Amino acid sequence: MSKTTDMIDELTREPKIAYFSMEIGVHNDIPTYSGGLGVLAGDTIRSGADLKLPMVAVTLMARKGYFTQDIDATGRQVEHPSQWNPADYMQLLPWKVAVMIEGREVAVQAWMYTVQSLTGGSIPVFFLDTDFPENSQVDREITSSLYGGDKSYRLKQEVVLGLGGVRMLHELGFEIKKFHMNEGHASFLTLELLNRFKRPIEDVWDEKLVWDRKSVRDLCVFTTHTPVEAGHDKFPYDMVGRIMGEIIPIPVLKDLAGNDLLNMTLLALNLSRYINGVAKKHGEVSKSMFPGYEIHAITNGVHSFTWTCDSFKRLYDEFLPGWANEPELFVRVGRIPDDRTWEAHLEAKRQLFLHVKEQTGVEMSPDILTIGFARRATAYKRADLLFRDLDRFERIGSGKIQLVYAGKAHPQDEPGKQLIQNIIRYGERLRDKIKIVYLKNYNMQTALKIVAGVDIWLNTPLRPLEASGTSGMKATHNGVMNFSVLDGWWIEGHIEGYTGWAIGAPPHELTPGADADARDVEDLYHKLEHTIIPTFYGDRRTWIRMMQNAIGKNAYYFNSHRMMRRYVTEAYIR
Ligand SMILES: *Cc1c(COP(=O)(O)O)cnc(C)c1O
């Protein structure tokens, strides 16, 4: 206990930036993340630690994780709770805070995990947990699963994250100079701050209070990630009243969070001094979704050291020493000899194919052009776009390409699950012509294997639904080019035939219409057949030059060190 107290005393010595996120991928085996949002949060903290930023992070425990994915003989996703033990990775702190939920006082405790950098920097991550004997069984379940349950379950989780999180930081003795909300899930933290700053109006009855929005705003930074209206968490006020009680008077709350429903995004927008989207285009989309707010853009990045495979790490150590904490050094990628780049790539390819063989029994050849596609299986990502004209695809790809797929569908996303099943069926139909595998249980570890071990990285989102996308940035760190729809980060990273290839028209030339899919499919097949396949097999020199451009132009910029430096200068210290 006294050692723990000393440790917290040490941590609370200087003021911090508090980063709040519903999910954080701090470690592959801590299954409290579901996809891009959580992995980004992890990369944010890893870069913050490398750069020795004074930060702490707050997230929710998920005792049963997101879920572990199995795929049955018919191609159906089967979900199992993730088995893991928090005590293997983190330390339960003795301090307790309480939040009111449905009129019950719910005790919240925090587990502390430390993200430690080789530079000597470190950032503590507090996982809030309610699974303790003093809480009722329903309340113990609040921190059981990530994105599980119904709306009221989500609301309870957000109460624990936002209100519980601020109270916990206070209880531990932290002085916080900025609260950064990673997506709207955490925006109840603003209500706790409003309560902190409320003060009686002078000379008036003391139940008349000033709700000091300005002081709260000065403390808050909000990053939005969702380019569709339906993606923002909204709760009916009767549910809010029943679960949370009246944290602040309902008329004040409605004024901040919307009249009809409590909109978590609106609450964050109204109480943040600095607001941003996660790519230039997404900043614009957000502005048109929320007119009247000043919305900036800080394009996402990935943590270079985490997302570079071993063979490229060795190569960079040899030719670009210091690259991991200074990804700008990728600008000198031209110093790496072509044959060494190709060797490192072949090594990554072999590592992936070992994994493929082990899991599926399928033997893939390193000589064949390999396309990778792995991300959450959900309709807008259009994972099946390649198969829209099966005969044509077979004719183009027979004997010349092979495909590696992976990705989980949210347990309640039926169309997402259908996509997985369809891809597996197409794979069976094309079996003798084009090898297609669907790797199960996509996570950070398999993500690195796949992004590094394929030749091109495919992304086919329906515009403008990919706010940023980050897996393509991971690919570039391993010399893998993107072949993607111009949406999210790729609008900024794409130089045709130089860093990779576009699928379909650039956003400013886009004409809406029911044939949008068909036009993308046409371009996809055309480029594959007439540009990508011939270059891969016939012009290795150009291919390797493009690999180097992916590193020198894309990884150089789309890393989380650059991203964090921008958050510091544009959002945190203003
Ligand atoms: C990087 C990553 C993602 C995000 O991928 P996108 O293509 O940007 O959606 C999702 N899941 C895992 C496990 C990842 O590592």
The ligand as an SDF file (V2000), in Angstrom:
LIG
                    3D

 15 15  0  0  0  0  0  0  0  0999 V2000
   -5.2370   -1.0780  -37.3040 C   0  0  0  0  0  0  0  0  0  0  0  0
   -6.3130   -1.9630  -36.8670 C   0  0  0  0  0  0  0  0  0  0  0  0
   -7.6410   -1.6870  -37.2190 C   0  0  0  0  0  0  0  0  0  0  0  0
   -8.0280   -0.4940  -38.0470 C   0  0  0  0  0  0  0  0  0  0  0  0
   -7.9910   -0.8320  -39.4050 O   0  0  0  0  0  0  0  0  0  0  0  0
   -8.7520    0.0260  -40.5070 P   0  0  0  0  0  0  0  0  0  0  0  0
   -8.4050   -0.5660  -41.7940 O   0  0  0  0  0  0  0  0  0  0  0  0
   -8.2520    1.4110  -40.3330 O   0  0  0  0  0  0  0  0  0  0  0  0
  -10.1830   -0.0660  -40.2020 O   0  0  0  0  0  0  0  0  0  0  0  0
   -8.6280   -2.5470  -36.7830 C   0  0  0  0  0  0  0  0  0  0  0  0
   -8.3310   -3.6410  -36.0490 N   0  0  0  0  0  0  0  0  0  0  0  0
   -7.0650   -3.9430  -35.6950 C   0  0  0  0  0  0  0  0  0  0  0  0
   -6.8040   -5.1580  -34.8800 C   0  0  0  0  0  0  0  0  0  0  0  0
   -6.0120   -3.1260  -36.0950 C   0  0  0  0  0  0  0  0  0  0  0  0
   -4.7560   -3.4300  -35.7490 O   0  0  0  0  0  0  0  0  0  0  0  0
  1  2  1  0
  2  3  1  0
  2 14  2  0
  3  4  1  0
  3 10  2  0
  4  5  1  0
  5  6  1  0
  6  7  2  0
  6  8  1  0
  6  9  1  0
 10 11  1  0
 11 12  2  0
 12 13  1  0
 12 14  1  0
 14 15  1  0
M  END
$$$$
